[in-house]
Amino acid sequence: MNVLIWVIYRISFSFRQKSTAGMEFLGIHLDQEQNRRLNSSRGRISRQDSPVAVFIIPTDEELVIAEDTYALLGGG
């Protein structure tokens, strides 16, 4: 399994479309309608026949960093 993480990836359907253009040789085939529909929501944006599954998974990195820092400083 390969995982590609782009933090900004979930922000814009057009960014995802442009950044994956020409990656078909890697097996990445976006479902353009699904990509546009989900925009910032969780879900699959690659076509069902795509060899590589591409998902939007919203995260909150700042919260995780803050919680880890708090725990390291003895607060948790």
C-alpha positions in Angstrom: 0.0 0.0 0.0 1.3 3.5 -0.9 0.1 6.5 1.0 0.6 10.0 -0.4 -0.2 12.9 2.0 -0.7 16.5 0.9 -1.9 18.6 3.7 -3.3 21.3 1.4 -4.8 18.5 -0.8 -8.2 18.7 0.9 -8.6 22.4 0.3 -9.5 22.7 -3.4 -10.9 20.3 -6.0 -9.1 22.3 -8.7 -5.8 21.9 -6.8 -6.3 18.2 -6.6 -7.2 18.0 -10.3 -4.2 20.0 -11.4 -1.7 18.3 -9.1 -2.7 14.8 -10.3 -2.9 15.7 -14.0 -0.5 13.4 -15.9 -0.3 10.9 -13.1 -2.3 8.2 -14.9 0.9 6.3 -15.6 1.1 5.9 -11.8 -2.4 4.5 -11.7 -4.0 7.7 -10.4 -7.4 8.4 -12.1 -9.6 10.9 -10.4 -13.4 10.8 -10.6 -13.8 14.5 -11.5 -17.5 14.7 -10.4 -16.7 13.0 -7.0 -13.7 15.2 -6.6 -15.8 18.3 -7.1 -18.7 17.0 -5.0 -16.7 16.1 -1.9 -14.4 19.1 -2.0 -13.4 19.2 1.7 -15.4 16.2 2.9 -14.1 12.7 3.7 -14.3 10.2 0.9 -12.9 8.5 -2.2 -12.2 10.8 -5.2 -10.5 8.3 -7.5 -12.5 6.3 -10.1 -13.6 2.8 -9.0 -11.5 1.3 -11.8 -8.4 3.3 -10.7 -5.5 1.1 -9.7 -4.6 3.6 -7.0 -7.4 4.7 -4.5 -7.3 8.4 -3.7 -9.1 9.7 -0.6 -9.8 13.0 1.1 -9.3 12.5 4.9 -9.6 15.7 6.9 -7.1 16.0 9.7 -6.3 18.4 12.5 -2.6 18.4 12.7 -2.4 21.4 15.0 -4.6 19.7 17.6 -2.4 16.5 17.6 0.8 18.6 17.9 -0.8 20.6 20.8 -1.9 17.4 22.6 1.5 15.7 22.1 3.3 18.7 23.4 1.0 18.9 26.4 1.7 15.3 27.2 5.4 15.7 26.8 5.4 18.6 29.2 3.8 16.4 31.8 0.3 17.6 31.5 -1.3 14.4 30.3 
